[in-house]
Amino acid sequence: MEAFITLAIGVWQIVVVVLLVLLLFGGRKIPELMRGVGQGMREFKKATSEDADDDIVDDTVDKKKIKDGKD
């Protein structure tokens, strides 16, 4: 599937998209947009890692209950 997407998007399509973004937002607004995207990605990674940590803690608590014979 990824190979199909890679082949479907060519260099010229990427150039057109970049030019459209420049025309729509202007050169000064793009760094702000990218900064916002970076912060969003950082928050998403933080939330997913916290969720994974919570799952690990819950699993160890459940294993202790099973080991101790508590239900």
N, CA, C and O atoms as a GROMACS GRO file, in nm:
protein
  284
    1MET      N    1   0.082  -0.120   0.000
    1MET     CA    2   0.000   0.000   0.000
    1MET      C    3   0.087   0.126   0.000
    1MET      O    4   0.057   0.221  -0.072
    2GLU      N    5   0.194   0.127   0.080
    2GLU     CA    6   0.281   0.244   0.085
    2GLU      C    7   0.351   0.266  -0.048
    2GLU      O    8   0.371   0.380  -0.090
    3ALA      N    9   0.387   0.157  -0.115
    3ALA     CA   10   0.453   0.170  -0.244
    3ALA      C   11   0.359   0.235  -0.345
    3ALA      O   12   0.402   0.316  -0.427
    4PHE      N   13   0.231   0.201  -0.340
    4PHE     CA   14   0.134   0.261  -0.430
    4PHE      C   15   0.122   0.411  -0.405
    4PHE      O   16   0.117   0.490  -0.499
    5ILE      N   17   0.117   0.450  -0.278
    5ILE     CA   18   0.105   0.592  -0.244
    5ILE      C   19   0.230   0.666  -0.289
    5ILE      O   20   0.222   0.777  -0.340
    6THR      N   21   0.346   0.605  -0.270
    6THR     CA   22   0.471   0.668  -0.310
    6THR      C   23   0.475   0.688  -0.461
    6THR      O   24   0.520   0.792  -0.509
    7LEU      N   25   0.430   0.590  -0.535
    7LEU     CA   26   0.430   0.601  -0.680
    7LEU      C   27   0.322   0.697  -0.730
    7LEU      O   28   0.339   0.761  -0.834
    8ALA      N   29   0.212   0.708  -0.656
    8ALA     CA   30   0.102   0.793  -0.699
    8ALA      C   31   0.134   0.941  -0.682
    8ALA      O   32   0.077   1.024  -0.753
    9ILE      N   33   0.222   0.977  -0.590
    9ILE     CA   34   0.257   1.116  -0.566
    9ILE      C   35   0.394   1.141  -0.627
    9ILE      O   36   0.494   1.082  -0.586
   10GLY      N   37   0.397   1.228  -0.725
   10GLY     CA   38   0.522   1.259  -0.792
   10GLY      C   39   0.584   1.388  -0.740
   10GLY      O   40   0.528   1.455  -0.654
   11VAL      N   41   0.699   1.420  -0.795
   11VAL     CA   42   0.771   1.540  -0.754
   11VAL      C   43   0.689   1.665  -0.788
   11VAL      O   44   0.682   1.758  -0.708
   12TRP      N   45   0.628   1.666  -0.906
   12TRP     CA   46   0.554   1.784  -0.947
   12TRP      C   47   0.431   1.808  -0.860
   12TRP      O   48   0.394   1.922  -0.834
   13GLN      N   49   0.368   1.702  -0.815
   13GLN     CA   50   0.253   1.719  -0.727
   13GLN      C   51   0.296   1.780  -0.594
   13GLN      O   52   0.225   1.865  -0.540
   14ILE      N   53   0.410   1.738  -0.543
   14ILE     CA   54   0.462   1.793  -0.418
   14ILE      C   55   0.496   1.941  -0.436
   14ILE      O   56   0.467   2.022  -0.349
   15VAL      N   57   0.557   1.975  -0.549
   15VAL     CA   58   0.592   2.114  -0.577
   15VAL      C   59   0.466   2.200  -0.583
   15VAL      O   60   0.463   2.310  -0.528
   16VAL      N   61   0.362   2.151  -0.648
   16VAL     CA   62   0.237   2.226  -0.658
   16VAL      C   63   0.176   2.247  -0.520
   16VAL      O   64   0.129   2.356  -0.489
   17VAL      N   65   0.176   2.145  -0.436
   17VAL     CA   66   0.120   2.157  -0.302
   17VAL      C   67   0.199   2.259  -0.220
   17VAL      O   68   0.140   2.341  -0.150
   18VAL      N   69   0.330   2.255  -0.228
   18VAL     CA   70   0.414   2.350  -0.154
   18VAL      C   71   0.387   2.493  -0.201
   18VAL      O   72   0.376   2.584  -0.120
   19LEU      N   73   0.376   2.512  -0.332
   19LEU     CA   74   0.346   2.645  -0.384
   19LEU      C   75   0.208   2.694  -0.339
   19LEU      O   76   0.191   2.811  -0.306
   20LEU      N   77   0.111   2.606  -0.338
   20LEU     CA   78  -0.023   2.644  -0.291
   20LEU      C   79  -0.021   2.684  -0.143
   20LEU      O   80  -0.086   2.780  -0.103
   21VAL      N   81   0.053   2.610  -0.064
   21VAL     CA   82   0.064   2.643   0.079
   21VAL      C   83   0.130   2.780   0.095
   21VAL      O   84   0.086   2.860   0.177
   22LEU      N   85   0.234   2.805   0.018
   22LEU     CA   86   0.300   2.936   0.024
   22LEU      C   87   0.205   3.048  -0.016
   22LEU      O   88   0.204   3.154   0.046
   23LEU      N   89   0.127   3.025  -0.120
   23LEU     CA   90   0.034   3.128  -0.164
   23LEU      C   91  -0.078   3.152  -0.063
   23LEU      O   92  -0.118   3.266  -0.039
   24LEU      N   93  -0.127   3.045  -0.004
   24LEU     CA   94  -0.238   3.058   0.090
   24LEU      C   95  -0.197   3.120   0.223
   24LEU      O   96  -0.267   3.206   0.276
   25PHE      N   97  -0.085   3.076   0.276
   25PHE     CA   98  -0.048   3.117   0.411
   25PHE      C   99   0.063   3.222   0.414
   25PHE      O  100   0.074   3.296   0.512
   26GLY      N  101   0.142   3.230   0.313
   26GLY     CA  102   0.253   3.325   0.310
   26GLY      C  103   0.374   3.270   0.383
   26GLY      O  104   0.362   3.177   0.464
   27GLY      N  105   0.488   3.326   0.355
   27GLY     CA  106   0.614   3.277   0.410
   27GLY      C  107   0.628   3.298   0.560
   27GLY      O  108   0.695   3.220   0.627
   28ARG      N  109   0.564   3.401   0.613
   28ARG     CA  110   0.579   3.430   0.756
   28ARG      C  111   0.492   3.339   0.842
   28ARG      O  112   0.526   3.314   0.958
   29LYS      N  113   0.384   3.290   0.789
   29LYS     CA  114   0.290   3.210   0.868
   29LYS      C  115   0.333   3.064   0.877
   29LYS      O  116   0.293   2.994   0.970
   30ILE      N  117   0.412   3.016   0.781
   30ILE     CA  118   0.449   2.875   0.776
   30ILE      C  119   0.527   2.830   0.899
   30ILE      O  120   0.497   2.723   0.952
   31PRO      N  121   0.627   2.905   0.949
   31PRO     CA  122   0.695   2.860   1.071
   31PRO      C  123   0.601   2.845   1.191
   31PRO      O  124   0.617   2.754   1.272
   32GLU      N  125   0.503   2.934   1.201
   32GLU     CA  126   0.406   2.923   1.309
   32GLU      C  127   0.322   2.797   1.294
   32GLU      O  128   0.295   2.728   1.392
   33LEU      N  129   0.282   2.767   1.171
   33LEU     CA  130   0.204   2.646   1.146
   33LEU      C  131   0.285   2.521   1.180
   33LEU      O  132   0.233   2.428   1.243
   34MET      N  133   0.410   2.518   1.138
   34MET     CA  134   0.495   2.402   1.165
   34MET      C  135   0.522   2.387   1.314
   34MET      O  136   0.529   2.275   1.365
   35ARG      N  137   0.538   2.499   1.384
   35ARG     CA  138   0.557   2.495   1.528
   35ARG      C  139   0.434   2.434   1.596
   35ARG      O  140   0.446   2.353   1.688
   36GLY      N  141   0.316   2.473   1.550
   36GLY     CA  142   0.193   2.417   1.603
   36GLY      C  143   0.182   2.267   1.575
   36GLY      O  144   0.137   2.191   1.661
   37VAL      N  145   0.223   2.226   1.456
   37VAL     CA  146   0.221   2.083   1.422
   37VAL      C  147   0.317   2.007   1.513
   37VAL      O  148   0.285   1.899   1.562
   38GLY      N  149   0.436   2.063   1.535
   38GLY     CA  150   0.534   1.999   1.623
   38GLY      C  151   0.483   1.986   1.766
   38GLY      O  152   0.502   1.882   1.829
   39GLN      N  153   0.420   2.090   1.817
   39GLN     CA  154   0.365   2.084   1.952
   39GLN      C  155   0.254   1.981   1.961
   39GLN      O  156   0.242   1.910   2.060
   40GLY      N  157   0.172   1.974   1.858
   40GLY     CA  158   0.065   1.875   1.857
   40GLY      C  159   0.119   1.733   1.856
   40GLY      O  160   0.067   1.647   1.926
   41MET      N  161   0.224   1.709   1.777
   41MET     CA  162   0.286   1.577   1.773
   41MET      C  163   0.347   1.542   1.908
   41MET      O  164   0.337   1.429   1.956
   42ARG      N  165   0.412   1.641   1.970
   42ARG     CA  166   0.474   1.619   2.101
   42ARG      C  167   0.369   1.583   2.206
   42ARG      O  168   0.388   1.490   2.285
   43GLU      N  169   0.257   1.655   2.206
   43GLU     CA  170   0.150   1.626   2.301
   43GLU      C  171   0.090   1.488   2.276
   43GLU      O  172   0.057   1.416   2.370
   44PHE      N  173   0.076   1.452   2.148
   44PHE     CA  174   0.021   1.321   2.114
   44PHE      C  175   0.113   1.209   2.163
   44PHE      O  176   0.067   1.112   2.222
   45LYS      N  177   0.244   1.224   2.139
   45LYS     CA  178   0.339   1.124   2.186
   45LYS      C  179   0.338   1.114   2.338
   45LYS      O  180   0.346   1.005   2.393
   46LYS      N  181   0.330   1.229   2.405
   46LYS     CA  182   0.327   1.230   2.551
   46LYS      C  183   0.203   1.159   2.602
   46LYS      O  184   0.211   1.080   2.697
   47ALA      N  185   0.089   1.186   2.540
   47ALA     CA  186  -0.037   1.123   2.584
   47ALA      C  187  -0.033   0.972   2.560
   47ALA      O  188  -0.079   0.895   2.644
   48THR      N  189   0.021   0.930   2.446
   48THR     CA  190   0.025   0.786   2.418
   48THR      C  191   0.124   0.716   2.510
   48THR      O  192   0.100   0.602   2.551
   49SER      N  193   0.235   0.781   2.543
   49SER     CA  194   0.331   0.717   2.634
   49SER      C  195   0.275   0.712   2.776
   49SER      O  196   0.299   0.614   2.847
   50GLU      N  197   0.202   0.814   2.818
   50GLU     CA  198   0.138   0.811   2.950
   50GLU      C  199   0.033   0.702   2.955
   50GLU      O  200   0.019   0.634   3.057
   51ASP      N  201  -0.041   0.685   2.846
   51ASP     CA  202  -0.143   0.580   2.840
   51ASP      C  203  -0.077   0.443   2.848
   51ASP      O  204  -0.128   0.353   2.915
   52ALA      N  205   0.035   0.425   2.779
   52ALA     CA  206   0.107   0.298   2.784
   52ALA      C  207   0.161   0.273   2.925
   52ALA      O  208   0.158   0.160   2.973
   53ASP      N  209   0.210   0.377   2.992
   53ASP     CA  210   0.260   0.362   3.129
   53ASP      C  211   0.146   0.324   3.223
   53ASP      O  212   0.165   0.242   3.313
   54ASP      N  213   0.029   0.382   3.202
   54ASP     CA  214  -0.086   0.348   3.285
   54ASP      C  215  -0.125   0.202   3.265
   54ASP      O  216  -0.160   0.134   3.361
   55ASP      N  217  -0.119   0.154   3.141
   55ASP     CA  218  -0.151   0.014   3.113
   55ASP      C  219  -0.052  -0.078   3.183
   55ASP      O  220  -0.092  -0.182   3.236
   56ILE      N  221   0.075  -0.043   3.183
   56ILE     CA  222   0.177  -0.125   3.248
   56ILE      C  223   0.151  -0.130   3.398
   56ILE      O  224   0.161  -0.237   3.458
   57VAL      N  225   0.118  -0.017   3.459
   57VAL     CA  226   0.090  -0.013   3.602
   57VAL      C  227  -0.034  -0.098   3.632
   57VAL      O  228  -0.035  -0.174   3.729
   58ASP      N  229  -0.138  -0.085   3.551
   58ASP     CA  230  -0.260  -0.164   3.572
   58ASP      C  231  -0.231  -0.312   3.560
   58ASP      O  232  -0.285  -0.391   3.638
   59ASP      N  233  -0.148  -0.353   3.465
   59ASP     CA  234  -0.115  -0.494   3.446
   59ASP      C  235  -0.039  -0.548   3.567
   59ASP      O  236  -0.066  -0.661   3.611
   60THR      N  237   0.055  -0.471   3.622
   60THR     CA  238   0.130  -0.520   3.737
   60THR      C  239   0.041  -0.531   3.859
   60THR      O  240   0.057  -0.622   3.940
   61VAL      N  241  -0.055  -0.438   3.874
   61VAL     CA  242  -0.148  -0.446   3.986
   61VAL      C  243  -0.235  -0.570   3.971
   61VAL      O  244  -0.258  -0.642   4.068
   62ASP      N  245  -0.284  -0.597   3.849
   62ASP     CA  246  -0.366  -0.715   3.824
   62ASP      C  247  -0.286  -0.842   3.850
   62ASP      O  248  -0.339  -0.937   3.908
   63LYS      N  249  -0.162  -0.846   3.810
   63LYS     CA  250  -0.078  -0.965   3.830
   63LYS      C  251  -0.054  -0.988   3.979
   63LYS      O  252  -0.052  -1.102   4.024
   64LYS      N  253  -0.035  -0.880   4.056
   64LYS     CA  254  -0.015  -0.894   4.200
   64LYS      C  255  -0.141  -0.950   4.266
   64LYS      O  256  -0.133  -1.033   4.356
   65LYS      N  257  -0.258  -0.904   4.220
   65LYS     CA  258  -0.383  -0.954   4.276
   65LYS      C  259  -0.399  -1.102   4.248
   65LYS      O  260  -0.441  -1.178   4.335
   66ILE      N  261  -0.365  -1.143   4.125
   66ILE     CA  262  -0.377  -1.285   4.089
   66ILE      C  263  -0.277  -1.368   4.168
   66ILE      O  264  -0.310  -1.477   4.215
   67LYS      N  265  -0.154  -1.315   4.184
   67LYS     CA  266  -0.049  -1.387   4.257
   67LYS      C  267  -0.086  -1.402   4.403
   67LYS      O  268  -0.063  -1.508   4.462
   68ASP      N  269  -0.144  -1.298   4.461
   68ASP     CA  270  -0.181  -1.302   4.604
   68ASP      C  271  -0.312  -1.379   4.627
   68ASP      O  272  -0.348  -1.407   4.741
   69GLY      N  273  -0.383  -1.411   4.520
   69GLY     CA  274  -0.509  -1.483   4.534
   69GLY      C  275  -0.626  -1.392   4.559
   69GLY      O  276  -0.735  -1.438   4.593
   70LYS      N  277  -0.605  -1.263   4.543
   70LYS     CA  278  -0.715  -1.169   4.562
   70LYS      C  279  -0.784  -1.149   4.428
   70LYS      O  280  -0.721  -1.159   4.322
   71ASP      N  281  -0.912  -1.120   4.434
   71ASP     CA  282  -0.986  -1.101   4.311
   71ASP      C  283  -1.039  -0.964   4.296
   71ASP      O  284  -1.104  -0.934   4.196
   0.00000   0.00000   0.00000
